Amino acid sequence: MLKEEILYLERVNNLIDKQLEHDKLQLEHYMEEIKIIPDDDENKFSMTEKWIDLYLASIASLKRHKDKPYFARIDFKDETMKNKDQLYIGKLSMIDENNDCVVIDWRTPIANLYYDSSLGDTSYKTNDGSYIHGNLSLKRVYTIENSKLLDYIDVHSTSDDELLKPFLGVNADNKIKNIVSSIQKEQNEIIRDSLYKNIVVQGVAGSGKTTVMLHRIAYLAYNYQDLFTTNQYLVLSPNNLFTDYISSILPDLEVDKVKQATFENIFKEYLNFKFNPTFLTRNKSNDYDYVSEYKSNKEMINKIDNYYKKYESKIIDRDITYKDIVIISKEDVRNTFTKNSNDPFEIKIKKLINDLYSLTQEDSFRLIANINKQINNLTIQNPSKRKEYLDLGYESKQLFIKGMKEVIKNHFKVFDNNIYKLYVEFISDLDNNSVKEATLANIDKKKFDYDDLALLIYLKYLINGSKNYDSYISISIDEAQDLGYTHFVALKKLFRRAYFTIVGDLSQSIYAYRGIRHWDDINNLFSNDILYLSKSYRNTIEIMEYANKILEYLQVSKATPVIRHGDEVNEIKYSNKAKTILERINKYKENHNSIAIICKSKDEVDILYKELSKSINLTKLDETTLKYEGGLCILPIYLSKGLEFDCVILTDVDDTNYNKDNILDMKLLYVGITRALHNLDILYKESKQELYK
């Protein structure tokens, strides 16, 4: 059996080598051809460029998967067939010279048998919705490195402990890893769920929710490739550091051109600031918390809607006149305007101008009769100006022949679509003086809260629409628990044609003044299903049980740790913090790739970094950090969300820093604890945090 498996791997490796050789020769051919194409032969030049891009991508993909061309095998006999199929599963499908598939893509319908089915009679669902029934007689998992078969095991399901152990015990890297060979049943259901629905994934720390979200994109891109391109998918992350951390997954899963951005990036892109704004970060001011909470509340959407209606009326409810003669009454304007009620205001105005012009041509007898009536009343009131009024009436009626379009256009030039001026006007009308004064003072200095961005987007959508974003079909939002209701409204409006995958953990909501308290809060926007991931695959049992004490205290569902034991959590009392940290680093640095010193606040990071950097090289991570290269780092808790490290040294875990009566403090502590894969040090000066005494 082993000899057969070795021979099969050699066969696949040979196919890869042949394909690489072929692609390199083709690439060389087209690289030479493009040099001699005449400048005026644009079509041939463009086509040759496409071939070059195609072969470059193919070569990169083959090189990426050459070391491990597949990871599993299933033996399945379709009930309509005499022979069983031996199907090898990898991240990239491969076909031999006879057009037979020697490796199938993990995203194909039949590959779902590996993730979802136990041995015996079973079935899988095809892309057309029908089911293929048969018998699954083998599920085999391979350990392949550098194109060599090291080992394989036969398993009953992908949840077998023996299968999971090799994946859970590895060290952390500076990038998140793919999990195609170890996707669990509950993860697989989310990954393969339909594109045409909105889903919310509530996943405990370490449950793989981010990885599942990215694998879902890869699955959708593959199975809906005939309908949508990958640039119609978007991943939204909380910060640039996190975006970089997850950046390698999609290319590794053979998906390119998916846009990855932060919420702030997208908001700034859409708002298209004509000046350089400053975006405020959270500080310790209670006033600031109150202002932000007020602006992220659902009621603010209603306030903007009311402001918009008044603004609309101010523009629309006016007679169109020529030298004080009413050409088109405001009643006619309003009646015509309501026909376009579903469009953004800017589009409605453009349509209204055309519709009103059509009205003057189609209903000219009524409108001219109204002009005659006005002229007649004027001459009765002032007979001495009869000729002047008759001339005015003649001029007014001549507009129906020529010039009416210009009169209507000029009438609506009062329409001002400067969103920032309108937002200032909206804020100025608020009945909350503290919110009004704080916000206007910041805007005057070109400063905006994160919550201002959501309201600005919603207002801009009402005025301008979101045409440039209509092509997106799938929006994936990570760490979504820290978005306020207004942010979800803004995103739903901006990407109005898209379906959403919303991923987060309510236990890791670290902003007291905004964020979703319950996922049902956004159900009215998305009509979403809520799916759950309750098992933690990141931490050892010892670390997860330590973290679960917080969840138990908060009276929320605890995470279920999976199979892997490790060292006990180290609770260390210090007299010299820097010296103690340096001692712990020396203990861990030989055997681990990444060590993180995590502080509660940015201020604490700055102070400790200044002291530690005198003795050791370490990287300080903050809001401006674009990449994390691994190794030793120091960062505040709020930036650590979603990241993981081999070892975590969590500083000053006492009642002063983490008050058990402060829910925010408890959630921050939970986030910090659950960043550690293998080792966790809890440092305190006087006494331990109360939950752990």
C-alpha positions in Angstrom: 0.0 0.0 0.0 2.8 2.5 0.9 4.6 1.7 -2.4 1.4 2.4 -4.3 1.0 5.8 -2.6 4.6 6.7 -3.2 4.2 5.8 -6.9 1.1 7.9 -7.2 2.8 10.9 -5.6 5.7 10.5 -8.1 3.2 10.4 -10.9 1.6 13.7 -9.7 5.0 15.3 -9.2 6.1 14.3 -12.7 2.9 15.9 -14.1 3.6 19.1 -12.2 7.2 19.2 -13.6 6.0 18.6 -17.1 3.3 21.3 -16.8 5.9 23.7 -15.3 8.3 23.0 -18.2 5.5 23.6 -20.7 4.3 26.8 -19.1 7.8 28.2 -18.9 8.4 27.5 -22.6 5.1 29.2 -23.5 5.9 32.1 -21.3 9.2 32.6 -23.1 7.5 32.4 -26.4 5.0 35.1 -25.6 7.7 37.3 -23.9 9.6 37.2 -27.2 6.5 37.8 -29.3 5.5 40.9 -27.4 8.9 42.5 -28.2 8.2 42.4 -31.9 4.5 43.3 -32.0 4.0 46.7 -33.8 2.9 49.5 -31.6 -0.3 50.0 -33.6 -1.4 46.4 -33.3 -3.2 46.9 -30.0 -5.4 43.8 -30.2 -2.5 41.4 -30.6 -0.5 43.2 -27.9 -3.5 42.9 -25.5 -4.0 39.2 -26.2 -0.3 38.4 -25.8 -0.3 40.3 -22.5 -3.2 38.1 -21.4 -1.3 34.9 -22.3 1.7 36.1 -20.4 -0.4 36.9 -17.3 -2.1 33.4 -17.6 1.2 31.5 -17.7 2.8 33.6 -15.0 -0.2 32.8 -12.7 0.0 29.1 -13.7 3.7 28.8 -12.9 3.3 30.6 -9.6 0.4 28.3 -8.6 2.2 25.1 -9.6 5.3 26.2 -7.6 3.2 27.0 -4.6 1.6 23.5 -4.5 4.5 21.4 -5.8 5.7 20.6 -2.3 2.3 19.3 -1.2 0.1 18.6 -4.3 -2.7 16.9 -2.3 -3.5 16.2 1.3 -6.3 13.6 1.3 -7.9 10.8 -0.6 -11.4 9.4 -0.6 -12.7 6.1 -2.3 -16.2 6.5 -3.4 -18.4 4.2 -5.5 -21.4 5.9 -7.1 -24.4 3.5 -6.9 -24.8 3.7 -10.7 -21.2 2.8 -11.4 -19.4 -0.6 -11.2 -16.0 0.7 -10.2 -15.1 3.0 -7.3 -13.2 6.2 -7.8 -10.0 7.0 -5.9 -10.0 10.7 -5.6 -7.0 12.7 -4.3 -7.9 16.1 -2.9 -5.7 19.2 -3.0 -5.9 23.0 -3.3 -5.3 22.8 -7.0 -6.9 20.3 -9.5 -4.6 18.5 -11.9 -5.4 16.7 -15.2 -3.1 14.1 -16.9 -2.3 13.6 -20.6 -5.5 11.5 -21.0 -7.6 14.3 -19.5 -8.2 12.3 -16.4 -8.3 14.2 -13.1 -5.5 13.0 -10.9 -6.1 15.6 -8.1 -9.5 17.3 -7.5 -10.0 20.7 -6.0 -11.2 20.7 -2.3 -14.0 23.0 -3.3 -15.7 20.6 -5.7 -19.0 19.1 -4.6 -17.7 15.5 -4.4 -14.8 16.6 -2.2 -17.4 17.5 0.4 -17.6 13.8 1.2 -14.1 14.1 2.9 -15.3 16.9 5.2 -18.9 15.9 5.9 -19.4 12.2 5.5 -18.6 9.2 7.6 -17.6 5.8 6.0 -20.5 3.9 4.6 -23.5 4.7 2.5 -23.7 8.5 1.9 -24.4 11.1 -0.8 -23.2 14.5 -1.9 -25.0 17.5 -3.4 -24.1 18.6 -7.0 -24.0 22.2 -8.2 -27.4 21.7 -9.9 -29.0 20.7 -6.6 -29.3 17.0 -7.3 -27.8 14.2 -5.1 -25.3 11.5 -6.0 -25.7 8.4 -3.7 -23.0 5.8 -3.1 -20.6 4.2 -0.7 -17.6 5.9 0.9 -15.1 3.2 1.8 -11.9 5.2 2.5 -10.8 8.5 4.0 -7.0 8.9 4.0 -4.9 11.9 5.1 -1.3 12.4 4.0 1.7 14.1 5.4 3.7 15.3 2.4 6.7 17.7 2.6 9.0 18.8 -0.1 7.2 16.5 -2.6 7.9 13.4 -0.3 5.4 11.2 1.4 6.2 11.0 5.1 3.1 9.3 6.4 -0.6 8.7 6.0 -3.5 7.7 8.3 -6.9 6.4 7.6 -9.7 8.3 9.4 -13.4 7.9 9.9 -14.1 11.7 10.0 -12.1 15.0 9.9 -12.8 15.4 13.6 -10.6 12.5 14.6 -8.1 13.5 17.3 -5.3 11.8 15.4 -6.0 14.0 12.4 -6.2 17.3 14.3 -3.1 16.9 16.5 -0.4 17.7 13.9 -2.2 20.9 13.0 -2.8 22.2 16.5 0.7 21.7 17.9 2.5 23.9 15.4 4.1 27.3 16.1 2.4 30.5 15.1 3.6 32.4 12.0 3.4 36.0 11.0 0.5 35.1 8.7 -2.7 33.1 9.2 -2.6 29.6 7.7 -5.1 27.8 5.5 -7.0 24.8 7.0 -8.2 22.9 3.9 -6.9 19.6 5.2 -8.4 19.9 8.6 -11.7 21.8 8.1 -14.2 20.6 10.7 -17.8 19.7 10.0 -19.3 22.8 11.6 -16.8 25.0 9.8 -17.5 23.2 6.5 -21.2 24.0 6.7 -20.5 27.7 6.9 -17.9 27.6 4.1 -20.2 25.8 1.7 -23.4 27.7 2.6 -25.1 29.5 -0.3 -23.8 32.8 -1.7 -27.3 34.2 -1.9 -28.0 34.8 1.8 -26.6 36.9 4.6 -25.1 35.0 7.5 -23.6 35.9 10.9 -21.0 33.7 12.4 -20.7 33.9 16.2 -17.4 32.2 16.9 -15.5 31.9 20.2 -11.9 32.9 20.3 -9.7 30.4 18.4 -12.7 28.8 16.6 -11.2 29.6 13.2 -13.9 32.1 12.3 -11.5 34.3 10.3 -10.1 31.4 8.5 -13.5 30.0 7.8 -14.6 33.3 6.4 -11.6 33.4 4.0 -12.1 29.7 2.9 -15.8 30.6 2.3 -14.7 33.3 -0.2 -12.4 30.8 -1.9 -15.3 28.3 -2.1 -17.7 30.8 -3.5 -15.2 32.2 -6.0 -14.7 28.7 -7.3 -18.3 27.5 -7.5 -19.8 30.8 -8.8 -16.9 31.6 -11.2 -19.2 31.5 -14.2 -21.4 34.2 -12.7 -19.0 36.5 -10.8 -15.4 37.5 -10.9 -13.1 37.6 -7.9 -13.0 41.4 -7.9 -16.6 41.4 -6.9 -15.6 40.1 -3.5 -14.5 42.3 -0.6 -13.0 41.5 2.8 -13.3 44.2 5.5 -10.9 44.1 8.4 -10.5 46.3 11.5 -7.0 47.6 10.8 -4.1 47.4 8.4 -2.1 45.1 10.6 -5.0 42.6 10.6 -5.4 43.0 6.8 -1.7 42.1 6.3 -2.0 39.2 8.7 -4.7 37.5 6.6 -3.3 38.6 3.2 -1.7 35.3 2.2 -4.6 33.0 2.6 -6.6 33.8 -0.5 -3.7 33.6 -2.9 -2.7 30.3 -1.3 -6.2 29.1 -2.0 -5.9 30.0 -5.7 -8.0 33.2 -5.3 -6.7 36.5 -6.5 -8.0 40.0 -7.0 -10.3 39.9 -4.0 -10.1 43.4 -2.5 -9.0 43.5 1.1 -9.4 46.8 3.0 -10.2 48.3 6.4 -13.5 49.8 7.2 -11.8 53.2 7.4 -10.2 52.7 3.9 -13.5 52.0 2.3 -15.3 54.8 4.1 -12.6 57.3 3.0 -12.6 56.0 -0.5 -16.4 56.5 -0.9 -16.4 59.9 0.9 -13.5 61.1 -1.3 -12.3 63.8 1.0 -11.1 66.9 -0.8 -8.9 67.7 2.2 -6.7 65.6 4.6 -8.9 64.6 7.6 -7.7 63.4 11.0 -9.5 60.3 12.3 -9.9 60.2 16.0 -9.0 57.2 18.0 -10.6 56.2 21.3 -9.2 57.8 24.4 -10.1 57.7 28.1 -12.6 60.5 28.1 -16.1 59.6 29.3 -17.4 62.6 27.3 -15.9 61.1 24.2 -17.4 57.7 24.9 -20.8 59.3 25.4 -20.6 61.3 22.2 -19.5 58.3 20.2 -22.2 56.1 21.7 -24.9 58.7 20.9 -23.7 58.9 17.2 -23.5 55.1 16.7 -27.1 54.6 18.0 -29.9 53.4 15.8 -31.8 56.6 16.5 -29.2 58.6 14.5 -30.4 57.0 11.3 -33.9 58.2 12.0 -32.5 61.7 12.7 -30.7 61.7 9.3 -33.8 60.5 7.6 -35.8 63.4 9.1 -33.1 65.9 8.2 -33.0 64.5 4.6 -36.8 64.9 4.3 -36.5 68.5 5.3 -33.6 69.1 3.0 -35.6 67.4 0.1 -38.6 69.6 0.8 -36.5 72.7 0.9 -35.3 72.0 -2.6 -38.5 70.6 -4.1 -41.4 72.5 -2.6 -40.8 75.7 -4.6 -42.7 77.1 -7.6 -40.6 77.3 -10.8 -41.0 80.9 -11.9 -40.0 83.3 -14.7 -39.9 86.9 -13.5 -42.4 86.2 -10.7 -44.8 84.3 -13.0 -45.3 80.7 -11.9 -44.5 78.4 -14.8 -44.7 75.1 -12.9 -46.3 75.0 -9.5 -44.6 73.4 -6.5 -47.5 70.9 -6.4 -46.6 69.8 -10.0 -43.0 69.6 -9.0 -43.7 67.5 -5.9 -46.1 65.2 -7.8 -43.6 64.6 -10.5 -40.7 64.1 -8.0 -42.4 61.3 -6.1 -42.4 59.1 -9.2 -38.6 58.6 -8.6 -38.8 58.0 -4.8 -36.3 55.0 -4.8 -33.4 56.8 -6.3 -30.7 58.9 -4.5 -31.5 62.6 -4.5 -29.0 63.5 -7.1 -30.4 61.1 -9.6 -34.0 62.1 -8.7 -33.1 65.7 -9.5 -31.7 64.8 -12.9 -34.8 62.7 -13.7 -37.0 65.4 -12.3 -35.6 68.0 -14.6 -36.3 65.8 -17.6 -39.7 64.8 -16.4 -40.7 68.4 -15.7 -39.6 69.4 -19.2 -41.7 66.6 -20.6 -44.6 67.9 -18.5 -44.3 71.4 -20.1 -44.5 69.8 -23.5 -47.3 67.3 -22.8 -49.5 69.4 -20.5 -48.7 72.8 -22.0 -52.4 73.8 -22.4 -53.1 73.6 -18.7 -49.8 75.3 -17.7 -50.3 78.1 -20.2 -53.9 78.5 -19.0 -52.5 79.0 -15.5 -50.1 81.7 -16.8 -53.0 83.5 -18.5 -54.9 83.4 -15.3 -52.0 85.0 -13.4 -51.5 87.7 -16.1 -55.3 88.4 -16.0 -55.2 88.8 -12.2 -52.2 91.2 -12.4 -53.8 93.4 -15.0 -57.0 93.6 -13.0 -55.0 94.6 -9.9 -52.9 97.2 -11.8 -54.5 98.2 -15.1 -51.8 100.8 -15.8 -49.3 98.1 -16.3 -51.5 96.0 -18.6 -49.1 96.1 -21.6 -46.1 95.2 -19.4 -48.0 92.2 -18.0 -49.1 91.1 -21.4 -45.5 91.2 -22.7 -44.5 89.2 -19.6 -47.2 86.6 -20.3 -46.0 86.4 -23.9 -42.4 85.8 -22.9 -43.5 83.2 -20.3 -45.4 81.3 -22.9 -42.6 81.5 -25.4 -40.5 79.4 -23.0 -42.6 76.4 -23.9 -41.2 76.7 -27.4 -37.6 77.3 -26.4 -35.7 77.8 -23.2 -37.8 75.8 -20.8 -35.1 73.2 -20.1 -32.7 76.0 -19.1 -35.3 77.6 -16.7 -35.9 74.3 -15.0 -32.1 73.6 -14.7 -31.5 77.0 -13.2 -34.3 76.5 -10.7 -32.5 73.5 -9.2 -29.0 75.0 -9.1 -29.8 75.7 -5.4 -29.2 72.0 -4.9 -26.0 71.7 -3.0 -24.5 68.2 -2.7 -21.5 69.0 -0.6 -21.8 66.3 2.0 -19.6 67.9 4.5 -21.6 71.1 4.5 -24.8 69.2 4.8 -23.4 67.1 7.6 -22.4 70.2 9.5 -25.9 71.5 9.0 -27.4 68.2 10.3 -25.2 68.2 13.4 -26.0 71.8 14.0 -29.7 70.9 14.2 -29.2 68.2 16.9 -31.0 68.8 20.1 -28.1 67.3 22.1 -25.8 70.2 22.9 -22.8 68.2 24.1 -22.8 66.0 21.0 -23.3 69.0 18.8 -20.5 71.1 20.3 -18.0 68.3 20.5 -18.6 67.2 16.9 -18.6 70.7 15.4 -15.4 71.6 17.3 -13.7 68.5 15.8 -15.0 69.1 12.3 -13.8 72.6 12.4 -10.3 71.2 12.8 -11.0 68.6 10.0 -11.2 65.8 12.6 -13.8 63.0 12.4 -14.8 60.3 14.8 -15.1 56.7 13.5 -18.9 57.2 14.1 -19.0 60.3 11.9 -17.8 58.2 9.0 -20.8 55.9 9.1 -23.3 58.9 9.3 -21.5 60.7 6.5 -21.7 57.6 4.3 -25.4 57.2 5.0 -26.1 60.9 4.2 -24.0 60.7 1.1 -25.8 57.6 0.0 -29.2 59.4 0.3 -27.8 62.3 -1.8 -25.5 60.6 -4.3 -26.2 56.8 -4.2 -23.5 54.1 -4.5 -23.2 53.4 -8.1 -19.5 52.6 -8.1 -20.1 49.9 -5.5 -23.0 48.1 -7.1 -20.8 45.5 -8.7 -19.9 43.8 -5.4 -21.6 40.5 -4.8 -20.1 39.4 -1.5 -18.9 41.4 1.5 -17.1 39.6 4.3 -16.8 41.6 7.6 -14.3 40.4 10.3 -14.4 41.5 13.9 -17.9 42.7 13.3 -18.9 42.9 16.9 -17.0 46.3 17.2 -19.1 48.0 14.6 -22.1 50.1 15.7 -25.5 49.8 14.2 -24.9 52.9 12.0 -21.8 51.3 10.5 -23.9 48.3 9.4 -26.5 50.6 7.9 -23.8 52.4 6.0 -22.3 49.2 4.7 -25.6 47.8 3.7 -26.5 50.9 1.7 -23.1 51.2 0.2 -23.0 47.6 -1.0 -26.7 47.4 -1.7 -26.6 44.5 -4.2 -24.2 42.3 -2.1 -24.7 39.5 0.3 -22.9 39.6 3.6 -20.8 37.2 5.7 -20.5 38.8 9.1 -18.0 37.3 11.5 -17.3 38.1 15.1 -17.5 37.2 18.8 -19.7 39.2 21.2 -17.4 38.2 24.1 -14.6 40.2 22.3 -16.4 43.4 21.9 -13.9 45.9 23.3 -15.6 49.3 22.8 -18.0 50.3 25.5 -19.6 53.1 23.4 -20.4 51.1 20.2 -20.7 47.6 19.0 -23.5 45.0 18.6 -24.8 43.7 21.9 -26.9 41.0 20.3 -26.7 39.8 16.7 -30.5 40.1 16.5 -29.9 43.9 16.6 -29.0 43.8 12.9 -31.5 41.2 11.8 -33.8 43.9 10.4 -31.0 45.0 8.0 -29.8 41.6 6.8 -32.5 39.0 7.6 -29.5 36.9 8.5 -29.0 33.4 9.8 -26.9 33.1 12.9 -24.4 30.2 12.8 -22.2 29.2 15.8 -18.6 28.0 16.2 -18.2 27.0 19.8 -15.0 24.9 19.7 -11.6 26.6 20.2 -8.7 25.1 18.2 -6.1 27.8 19.0 -5.3 27.5 22.7 -4.3 24.6 24.9 -6.9 23.2 27.2 -5.1 25.0 30.1 -5.2 28.4 28.5 -8.8 28.0 27.3 -10.0 27.0 30.8 -8.2 30.0 32.2 -10.1 32.2 29.7 -13.4 30.5 30.3 -13.4 31.8 33.9 -14.1 35.2 32.4 -16.9 33.9 30.2 -18.4 32.1 33.1 -18.3 35.3 35.2 -20.0 37.2 32.3 -22.6 34.5 32.1 -22.0 33.8 28.4 -21.4 30.4 26.7 -18.0 29.0 27.4 -15.7 27.9 24.6 -15.0 24.2 24.3 -11.2 23.5 24.1 -10.1 20.7 21.7 -7.8 17.8 22.8 -4.5 19.6 23.2 -2.9 19.9 26.6 0.1 22.2 27.4 1.8 24.0 30.2 -0.2 25.5 33.0 -0.7 29.3 32.9 2.1 31.1 34.7 0.9 33.7 37.2 4.0 35.7 38.1 4.3 38.4 40.8 7.1 40.9 39.9 9.0 43.6 41.6 10.8 44.7 38.4 8.5 44.4 35.5 11.1 44.8 32.7 13.5 42.4 34.3 10.8 39.8 34.7 9.7 40.1 31.1 13.3 39.8 29.8 13.7 36.6 31.9 10.5 35.1 30.4 11.5 36.1 26.8 14.9 34.3 27.3 13.0 31.2 28.5 10.7 31.1 25.4 12.8 32.4 22.5 14.7 29.2 21.7 11.6 27.1 20.8 9.0 29.6 19.6 8.5 31.8 16.5 6.5 34.5 18.0 6.3 36.1 21.5 3.9 39.0 22.2 4.0 41.3 25.2 0.5 42.6 25.5 -0.5 45.7 27.5 -3.9 47.1 28.2 -3.3 50.5 26.7 -1.1 52.2 24.1 0.4 54.5 26.8 1.6 51.4 28.7 3.1 50.0 25.5 5.0 53.2 24.8 6.5 53.3 28.4 7.4 49.6 28.5 8.8 49.6 24.9 11.1 52.5 25.8 12.5 50.5 28.7 12.8 47.0 27.1 14.3 48.3 23.8 17.4 49.2 25.7 18.1 45.5 26.3 16.5 43.6 23.5 15.3 44.0 19.9 11.5 44.0 19.7 8.8 45.5 17.4 6.2 47.9 18.6 2.8 47.5 16.9 0.4 50.4 16.7 -2.3 51.8 14.4 0.3 52.9 11.8 1.8 49.4 11.6 1.2 47.9 8.2 2.9 44.5 8.6 3.8 42.1 11.4 6.9 40.1 10.5 6.8 37.7 13.4 9.3 37.4 16.3 9.1 39.5 19.5 6.6 42.3 19.6 4.8 44.5 22.0 1.2 45.8 21.4 -2.0 47.0 23.1 -4.8 44.5 23.5 -7.2 46.2 21.1 -4.8 45.6 18.2 -4.2 42.0 19.1 -7.7 40.9 18.2 -7.6 38.1 15.5 -3.9 37.6 15.9 -2.2 34.7 17.6 1.2 34.1 19.1 3.1 31.1 20.4 3.6 32.9 23.8 1.9 35.8 25.3 3.2 37.8 28.3 0.2 39.8 29.6 1.2 42.7 31.8 -0.4 44.1 35.0 -3.3 41.8 35.3 -4.7 43.1 38.6 -7.9 44.7 39.9 -6.8 48.2 39.0 -6.3 47.4 35.3 -9.0 44.9 35.0 -12.0 45.6 37.2 -14.3 42.6 37.3 -17.3 45.0 37.6 -16.3 46.6 34.3 -17.6 44.4 31.4 -15.2 46.1 29.0 -12.2 45.3 31.2 -13.2 41.7 31.3 -13.6 41.4 27.6 -10.2 43.0 27.0 -8.7 40.5 29.4 -10.4 37.7 27.6 -9.0 38.9 24.3 -5.5 39.1 25.7 -5.5 35.6 27.2 -6.8 33.9 24.1 -4.0 35.2 21.9 -1.7 32.5 23.3 -1.3 29.2 21.5 1.1 27.4 23.8 2.3 29.5 26.7 0.7 32.3 28.7 2.3 34.4 31.4 0.1 36.6 33.6 2.1 39.3 35.3 1.0 41.3 38.4 2.7 43.6 40.9 0.7 43.4 44.2 -2.1 40.9 43.9 -3.8 38.9 41.2 -7.0 39.9 39.4 -9.9 39.0 41.6 -11.3 36.3 39.4 -8.1 34.3 39.7 -7.4 34.7 43.5 
